[in-house]
Amino acid sequence: SLTGKLRNTAEGAEVVKLPTSSGALLEKLIAHRAEHLTAYQDAAYAQTFRDAVNRVRAAESALVGSGKPLPLTEAAARNLAKLMAY
């Protein structure tokens, strides 16, 4: 599963759910990072960020299904914004 990791226990292995953002929190994260990039450079640069994150979201949603957590998209939003502002 994209939202879990394997943990070994005395009884065997089990999948442990990893924390992921809800849709509203993901939108807030993307908006916040886009605002930062607008201040850093301009609105067009922030739109480049949004477009890239939306491509990741579309691909991940196609794999995991609608309404599911999107940990890859969250990671892309967090880390792409850092790279673009470096």
N, C-alpha and C positions, 0 to 999 in steps of 0.2 A: 504494500500500500504506500502511496505517496505521502500519507499523513501519519505514518507509524514507523517505528524502528524495532528491531529485534533485541530483546533483552533475555539473556540466559539466566535461568533460575535453577534451583536444586531439582525441580520437577521437570525441567525442560525449557523450551523457549516459549516466549509469549510476545505478542505485538503490543507495544506501548504507544498510545496516541501522543503525537507531538502537538504543542499548542500552535494554532493557526489563527489568522485574523478572520473575523466575519466579513461579509461583503461591505457593510457600512464602515467598518474600521479600515478595510483596504482602500476604500474610496477616500477616506479622510487622509490616510497615509500618502496616497498618490497626489491629492490636492495640496497637501502641505509641502511635499517635495517639489512639486511644480511651482508653487509660490516662491520657494527658495531659489529655484533655478531662474525664475523671472527676475528676481532681485539681483541674482548673481550676474546674469547676462541680459536676457530679454524674453519676451513672450514666445517668440519663434523657437528659441532654444528649449523652453519649457514644453512646447508642443512636440518637439522632437522626442523628448523624454516620454510624454504621454503616449505618443504613437508607438514607441518601442514597447512600453509596458503593455499597451493594449494588444499588440501582436502576441506577446507571451501569454496574456490572459486568454485570448481566443484559442491558442493552441492547447493550453492546459485544460481549459473548459471542455474542449472537444474530447480530451482523453478521460477526464474524471467525471464529466457530466455537470449539468447545470445545477447551481445551488450548493455545490460542494466547496469545501475550503480549497484555497489556491495558494499553497505554500511557495511554489516556484514563482508565481507572480509577485507575491509579497517580497521574496528575496530579490527579485529583479528590480522592483521599485526602490527598495532600500539601497541596494548596492549600485545600481546604475546612476542614481542621483549623486551618490558619493563620487563616483568616477567622473561624472560630467562636471562636478564643481571643484575638481582637484586642479 
